[in-house]
Each structure stands twice: as C-alpha cells, then as structure tokens.
C-alpha cells in the first residue's frame, strides 16, 4: 500500500466513519450487555496492562462489565481485524497501537482490514516511551557510550527488535539516521525473545516499552541507556532521554480506543465521556504514571487528527528504511 494513498484515506476515512456513525440508530440504553475490549497482543505486555486498567475503569463508569480479550498475531493485525469486522454496536472495541492503526499496512501485504475506513476513533488513552537496553556485560552505560562505540566500530553492535516495523525497530532506524551510526538489526518474533537473547548476551542492544522493561532494569539484569520520550520520565530515575545525545529524537508508543466504523455516534460519545472520566481519575493517573504511561484523553475528533499526523510522521520514517511488505 502506498503511503500517499493511506494518508488520503485518513483524511476522508475519518469523516466517513463519523458520518456512518451519525446515521445509525442511537441507543440510549447502551450498554445492555458486557463489552469486549480486544487487546491485539499477548497477556502481560504494555498493551495488555493498559487494556486491563481501562477495562476496569470503563466497567465502573458504564455500569457494565468490560472484558479484555487477548488476540495476538501478525503484529496485532489479527485482533484488529476481528474488531474491524465486528458488529458496529459498541460491544466490541480495540485498544489500538501505531502498529495496528498505521505501520502494519506497510509491513504486511494483507492485514485483513483497512486501518482507516474500518474504524471509528473513540479516545486517546495514553502514550508510553520505549527504552534502549543493553546487558550489564556490554560495558555501555548511556547513549553517549553507544554512539561512541558504534562510530568507532561501524557494524559491530547488533540490535534486537520484536520484529520488522516494530517500535523497537523504528527507534533503531531513527538512531541510525539521526545519530549517523551503523548498527545491525536483528528482528525477532516478539519482545520477549529479543530480551531473552539480550539477557544471555547473544545480542548487544534492544528496545522495549518502558513499563515491561522496568522490572528487569530495577533488578539490575538489564541496563537502560535512554528513553525515547523528549524528556526523562519519573518512572525511570537517572535514565536520560535519547534526545540529550541525539537532538530532536522522540518516538513514543501510543494506545487508542477504537470502535468498528459505523458505530452509532451517541455510543461513541458515551464511550469517550466514560474514558475521559477514567483518565482524569487521580487513582487511574497514579497507576498509569507507575507504568511510565502518560494519560492523554481528548475528543474522538482530536484522536482522528492525531492519527493523521502520526501517519505522516511514520511515512517519512519508513520511506527511509528497507521495510517492505511481506
């Protein structure tokens, strides 16, 4: 799929999804049964942790159970496809990521859904930084050490990622481009495989969502070299932002609540209002901050604009790599 085609569809697809939703019958009684929140990754990861936190909060706000359903595979495409083709009645939702909503369309030839036309934006949940990791035996202590070594010995360091097109892979590509260094990419099938080899010293570097990496960092089993947010984060004291060594660097993961296109607008609005109350709750904010996640919120329209902007950012980034649909 060409990048220009996807961006044009973002512009028109969001308006079309809103129009379809507005045309559907309003359901003042919604929800009258449990709501399924599809998390398109395995249990235990950052997406799952955030999904369960939101499910708990939404359930309390809506007065109806919100059940997390983990459906992993193809970089999140399997779960996203299920939601894309579900009945647009508000009872099946997706916790989307940059992969499901943008990147997978460029990594896989067939993902089983249209990331623009098949979804209606509901709420921007949170953004989370990644963290660049190494093992204690590498001798690297920070990003300056990494850049110095990579420049002195081009191609010696290798970097494991959860897979081609993953946030860990794209963070590497940004560092290579902006830091003018040569580091070899080693794609794995998931972050756990990459981290296991990093723990064993089979690879030199990797990147993972900060919430899932924190236990290994705190236990001293892995060393955090830098976070991908523009500024350091309180959850990782003493870990500098990569931008301090690579000016202008920023690449965070984000998590968004999406519904099937055509979901009645009153249901979308009710979901959005409930999500805002959850995200504004001091208890929720405290739990999110403990996960190094920054709550965002906002309207469905603002989320649609964010997705358009992110689509352009990732277009520029991916066009400069050797990523091709498989």
Legacy VTK file of the C-alpha trace (Angstrom):
# vtk DataFile Version 3.0
C-alpha trace
ASCII
DATASET POLYDATA
POINTS 326 float
0.000 0.000 0.000
1.445 3.405 -0.959
1.924 5.918 1.829
0.169 8.708 -0.068
-2.903 6.508 -0.514
-3.092 5.758 3.198
-2.776 9.416 4.149
-5.534 10.465 1.749
-7.733 7.774 3.230
-7.023 9.055 6.742
-8.321 12.462 5.670
-11.557 11.165 4.182
-11.987 7.926 6.100
-12.387 9.555 9.496
-15.105 11.872 8.205
-16.848 8.941 6.545
-16.723 6.857 9.722
-18.264 9.725 11.669
-20.998 10.125 9.083
-21.823 6.425 9.185
-21.983 6.514 12.965
-24.239 9.547 12.967
-26.603 7.801 10.581
-27.019 4.748 12.816
-29.747 4.387 15.430
-28.976 5.937 18.780
-29.014 3.526 21.690
-29.819 5.378 24.894
-29.803 2.094 26.809
-26.302 1.085 25.685
-24.582 -0.874 27.186
-27.108 -3.601 27.962
-24.552 -6.442 27.934
-20.808 -6.906 28.588
-18.424 -5.060 26.273
-15.399 -6.860 24.759
-12.117 -4.938 24.625
-9.781 -6.717 22.211
-6.109 -6.358 23.130
-4.239 -7.450 19.981
-1.194 -8.734 21.867
-0.442 -11.422 24.431
-1.156 -11.038 28.144
1.499 -9.382 30.284
2.770 -6.738 27.859
2.224 -2.995 27.972
-0.863 -3.077 25.731
-2.408 -5.744 27.938
-1.629 -3.853 31.157
-3.187 -0.661 29.818
-6.137 -2.568 28.388
-6.943 -4.149 31.732
-6.634 -0.837 33.537
-9.029 0.808 31.073
-11.436 -2.148 31.135
-11.688 -1.886 34.903
-12.306 1.856 34.806
-14.755 1.762 31.906
-16.704 -1.045 33.541
-17.170 1.045 36.665
-18.189 4.128 34.679
-20.598 2.316 32.353
-22.131 0.026 34.967
-21.423 -2.979 32.765
-18.531 -5.455 32.567
-15.763 -4.684 30.079
-13.924 -7.927 29.333
-10.373 -7.983 27.945
-9.879 -10.471 25.107
-6.256 -11.103 24.086
-5.909 -11.942 20.394
-2.260 -11.784 19.365
-0.642 -12.370 15.993
0.754 -10.596 12.920
1.863 -7.550 14.882
-1.618 -7.019 16.274
-3.380 -7.391 12.916
-5.381 -10.473 13.918
-7.062 -8.735 16.827
-7.564 -5.519 14.894
-9.148 -7.427 12.010
-11.631 -9.066 14.374
-12.782 -5.686 15.644
-12.852 -4.161 12.164
-15.357 -6.800 11.056
-17.412 -6.899 14.264
-20.945 -5.552 14.515
-20.742 -1.748 14.925
-22.861 -1.747 18.062
-20.356 -0.632 20.700
-19.929 -4.097 22.197
-16.566 -4.848 20.553
-13.689 -2.379 20.910
-9.967 -2.334 20.122
-7.025 -0.975 22.059
-5.067 0.145 19.017
-1.371 0.960 18.643
0.825 2.546 15.951
1.238 -0.957 14.552
-2.450 -1.791 14.193
-3.527 1.659 13.016
-0.625 2.652 10.727
2.533 0.560 10.470
1.160 -2.909 9.721
-0.277 -1.677 6.429
3.328 -1.193 5.290
4.817 -4.318 6.848
2.299 -6.939 5.710
0.835 -7.350 2.225
-2.520 -8.375 3.687
-3.719 -7.397 7.150
-7.397 -8.226 6.706
-8.758 -4.729 7.320
-8.478 -1.103 6.270
-6.837 0.808 9.157
-8.740 3.969 8.265
-12.121 3.077 6.793
-12.854 0.168 9.139
-12.530 2.069 12.442
-14.087 4.978 14.298
-11.776 6.846 16.727
-13.085 6.854 20.296
-10.433 8.063 22.761
-6.681 8.613 23.057
-5.737 6.610 26.143
-2.026 7.112 26.780
1.451 7.364 25.365
4.435 5.374 26.600
8.156 5.775 25.919
10.377 2.952 24.826
13.761 2.402 26.413
17.033 1.349 24.782
18.510 -1.593 26.671
21.789 -3.459 26.931
23.137 -6.232 29.146
25.481 -5.441 32.065
28.432 -7.121 30.355
28.393 -4.789 27.355
30.220 -2.014 29.183
27.780 0.565 27.803
26.323 2.922 30.409
24.421 5.521 28.388
23.589 6.692 24.868
26.864 8.575 24.515
28.715 5.286 25.091
26.532 3.569 22.494
27.107 6.264 19.868
30.838 6.418 20.556
31.211 2.650 20.172
29.035 2.500 17.056
31.075 5.234 15.369
34.408 3.708 16.320
33.399 0.221 15.141
30.696 0.529 12.449
28.521 -2.566 12.164
29.871 -4.317 15.256
26.913 -3.637 17.542
23.682 -5.506 16.878
20.175 -4.534 17.961
17.344 -6.986 18.507
13.774 -5.830 17.958
10.355 -7.502 18.380
10.102 -7.605 14.586
10.326 -5.656 11.348
8.344 -2.435 11.646
8.016 -2.680 15.436
8.570 0.386 17.600
11.909 -1.099 18.650
12.971 -1.442 15.016
11.854 2.080 14.121
13.677 3.510 17.146
16.861 1.885 15.823
16.298 3.315 12.345
15.850 6.801 13.811
19.024 6.473 15.881
20.969 5.238 12.853
19.723 8.111 10.706
19.863 10.946 13.213
22.982 9.727 15.037
24.785 8.780 11.809
25.803 5.333 13.056
25.835 1.795 11.643
24.142 -0.798 13.902
22.928 -4.180 12.633
19.238 -5.023 13.012
18.245 -8.483 14.296
14.448 -8.991 14.041
12.756 -11.423 16.443
9.190 -12.661 16.770
8.271 -10.675 19.855
9.932 -8.561 22.531
10.366 -11.466 24.955
12.578 -13.371 22.506
14.739 -10.308 21.896
15.064 -9.605 25.611
15.914 -13.237 26.386
18.819 -13.128 23.941
19.853 -9.752 25.321
19.866 -11.168 28.855
22.054 -14.011 27.606
24.461 -11.681 25.827
23.676 -13.042 22.351
22.853 -9.506 21.172
24.154 -6.128 22.305
21.061 -3.938 22.324
17.283 -3.894 22.152
14.377 -1.552 22.807
11.142 -2.280 24.612
8.196 -0.409 26.093
9.418 1.044 29.376
6.628 -0.489 31.528
7.540 -4.064 30.581
11.288 -3.402 30.792
11.229 -1.707 34.213
11.314 -4.916 36.322
14.447 -6.122 34.503
16.065 -2.701 34.851
15.271 -2.436 38.567
16.602 -5.964 39.151
19.901 -4.995 37.517
19.532 -7.633 34.817
19.416 -5.049 32.029
20.876 -1.553 31.713
18.724 1.328 30.462
20.691 3.580 28.102
17.989 6.112 27.245
14.253 6.674 26.905
12.624 7.605 23.598
10.449 10.410 25.013
11.548 14.018 24.568
12.234 14.302 28.317
13.302 11.881 31.079
10.421 10.188 32.897
9.926 9.910 36.681
9.387 6.139 36.481
12.995 5.694 35.320
15.093 7.984 37.526
18.620 8.522 36.302
17.843 7.446 32.725
18.386 10.271 30.253
16.291 10.976 27.183
17.932 9.887 23.927
17.352 13.464 22.743
20.153 14.595 25.063
22.589 12.660 22.859
20.628 12.776 19.585
18.964 16.220 19.444
15.382 16.155 18.213
14.858 12.449 18.844
11.375 11.430 20.032
9.362 8.278 19.320
6.715 7.166 21.793
4.217 4.334 21.596
0.569 5.302 21.917
-2.597 3.430 22.778
-6.020 4.389 21.461
-9.575 3.165 21.893
-11.201 2.341 18.545
-14.637 1.039 17.539
-15.812 -0.524 14.269
-16.747 2.062 11.643
-20.461 2.749 11.703
-20.793 2.553 15.475
-23.632 4.965 16.399
-22.251 8.375 17.311
-24.173 8.500 20.627
-22.413 5.274 21.646
-19.006 6.665 20.593
-19.706 9.838 22.563
-20.789 7.867 25.634
-17.639 5.737 25.431
-15.467 8.813 25.028
-17.055 10.539 28.026
-16.524 7.429 30.154
-12.896 7.181 29.013
-12.303 10.844 29.919
-13.595 10.249 33.433
-11.375 7.193 33.807
-8.274 9.045 32.572
-8.967 12.059 34.792
-9.336 9.930 37.913
-6.419 10.501 40.333
-6.272 6.769 41.051
-6.002 5.928 37.350
-3.406 8.619 36.721
-1.317 7.298 39.593
-1.447 3.766 38.180
-0.602 4.997 34.686
2.350 7.006 35.937
3.634 3.925 37.770
3.661 2.250 34.341
5.549 5.228 32.860
2.423 5.969 30.811
1.153 9.499 30.247
-2.664 9.756 30.086
-3.904 11.856 27.173
-7.690 11.907 26.631
-9.464 14.311 24.277
-12.297 14.052 21.775
-12.749 11.469 19.009
-12.085 14.256 16.506
-8.789 15.145 18.196
-7.786 11.490 18.077
-8.564 11.400 14.362
-6.272 14.384 13.808
-3.547 12.727 15.873
-3.752 9.602 13.724
-3.375 11.693 10.569
-0.294 13.435 11.971
1.240 10.156 13.087
0.579 8.676 9.654
2.692 11.410 8.074
5.464 11.012 10.654
5.706 7.278 10.107
5.568 7.733 6.331
8.684 9.893 6.434
10.417 7.475 8.795
9.585 4.239 6.978
10.323 5.584 3.497
13.955 5.929 4.556
14.270 2.262 5.581
14.376 -1.055 3.756
10.988 -2.103 5.195
8.904 -3.797 2.507
5.556 -5.631 2.806
5.920 -9.358 3.447
LINES 1 327
326 0 1 2 3 4 5 6 7 8 9 10 11 12 13 14 15 16 17 18 19 20 21 22 23 24 25 26 27 28 29 30 31 32 33 34 35 36 37 38 39 40 41 42 43 44 45 46 47 48 49 50 51 52 53 54 55 56 57 58 59 60 61 62 63 64 65 66 67 68 69 70 71 72 73 74 75 76 77 78 79 80 81 82 83 84 85 86 87 88 89 90 91 92 93 94 95 96 97 98 99 100 101 102 103 104 105 106 107 108 109 110 111 112 113 114 115 116 117 118 119 120 121 122 123 124 125 126 127 128 129 130 131 132 133 134 135 136 137 138 139 140 141 142 143 144 145 146 147 148 149 150 151 152 153 154 155 156 157 158 159 160 161 162 163 164 165 166 167 168 169 170 171 172 173 174 175 176 177 178 179 180 181 182 183 184 185 186 187 188 189 190 191 192 193 194 195 196 197 198 199 200 201 202 203 204 205 206 207 208 209 210 211 212 213 214 215 216 217 218 219 220 221 222 223 224 225 226 227 228 229 230 231 232 233 234 235 236 237 238 239 240 241 242 243 244 245 246 247 248 249 250 251 252 253 254 255 256 257 258 259 260 261 262 263 264 265 266 267 268 269 270 271 272 273 274 275 276 277 278 279 280 281 282 283 284 285 286 287 288 289 290 291 292 293 294 295 296 297 298 299 300 301 302 303 304 305 306 307 308 309 310 311 312 313 314 315 316 317 318 319 320 321 322 323 324 325
